[in-house]
Amino acid sequence: MIIPIRCFSCGKPVAHLWEEFTERVNAGEPKKRVLDELGLERYCCRALFLGHADLIDIAAQFKKF
């Protein structure tokens, strides 16, 4: 739902990079270049960003009990 604070595999802090990643990809930059420039070189961190589905906005629409 929300991006994890750290990578599950290696433990590198990644949450602070999520906003910049989404802004730059939505602006039309290639994902590979953005990940390289943000310093995400390990495959586990890259997979975390590429496989993440941002569902917090959808989940927030439902009523809490």
C-alpha positions in Angstrom: 0.0 0.0 0.0 2.7 2.5 1.0 6.3 2.3 0.1 8.4 0.6 2.9 10.9 2.6 4.8 13.7 0.2 4.1 14.3 -2.4 1.4 13.1 -5.8 2.5 16.2 -7.6 1.4 19.2 -5.4 2.0 17.9 -2.9 4.5 18.8 0.3 2.5 16.5 3.3 3.3 14.4 3.9 0.2 11.2 5.7 1.3 12.7 9.2 0.9 13.3 8.5 -2.8 9.7 7.5 -3.7 8.3 11.0 -4.3 11.1 12.1 -6.6 10.9 8.8 -8.5 7.1 9.1 -9.1 7.4 12.8 -10.1 10.2 12.2 -12.6 8.6 9.0 -14.1 5.2 10.8 -14.5 7.1 13.7 -16.2 8.2 11.2 -18.9 11.8 10.2 -17.9 12.8 6.6 -18.4 12.6 4.5 -15.2 16.0 3.0 -15.7 17.7 6.4 -15.8 15.8 7.7 -12.8 16.7 4.7 -10.7 20.3 5.0 -11.7 20.4 8.7 -10.8 18.7 8.1 -7.4 21.4 5.6 -6.5 19.3 2.5 -6.5 21.8 0.0 -8.0 20.9 -3.2 -6.2 18.3 -5.4 -7.9 16.3 -5.8 -4.7 15.8 -2.0 -4.3 15.0 -1.6 -8.0 12.4 -4.4 -7.9 10.8 -2.8 -4.8 10.3 0.5 -6.8 9.2 -1.1 -10.1 6.8 -3.6 -8.5 5.2 -1.2 -6.0 1.5 -0.5 -6.6 0.4 2.7 -4.9 -3.0 1.8 -3.5 -3.2 4.1 -0.5 -5.6 6.5 -2.3 -8.0 3.7 -3.1 -7.9 2.2 0.4 -8.4 5.6 2.0 -11.9 6.0 0.3 -13.4 3.2 2.4 -15.1 3.9 5.7 -13.3 2.9 8.9 -15.1 0.8 11.5 
